[in-house]
Amino acid sequence: MNTIRYPIAISEGADFSKVFKLLDLNKVALDLTGCTFVGALLTEQGGVSIGSLTFDLNQLNLGIVVFSISKSVTSLCTSDKAWYYVEITWPDTKVERLIQGNVTVNLK
């Protein structure tokens, strides 16, 4: 699977969430049952971790991934730019970078 490059915009000190639906080449939802996810908000690509992303795993059978960045993490942003990534571990233990991108931070 190719990494999805998707820029996001967040606000300092506010909760953020994003929903993705993963489809196969025939545009049929992938069943992600048994997959796990990790992700982080970084100061820059390859930079220092600001905090972890959290995941809602309730709709994996429908190909739906919801990731969130809590206000406790976004409140630690000190620059108007950051980077994030999401990695998936498939049931066969293969790990892939699923989504990544630039983050525009609206500072208070």
ABEGO torsion letter per residue (X at the ends): XBBBBBBBBBBBGBBBBBBBBBBBAAGBBBBABGBBBBBBBBABBGBBBAEBBBBBAAAAAAGBBBBBBBAAAAAABABABBBBBBBBBBAAGBBBBABBEBBBBBBX
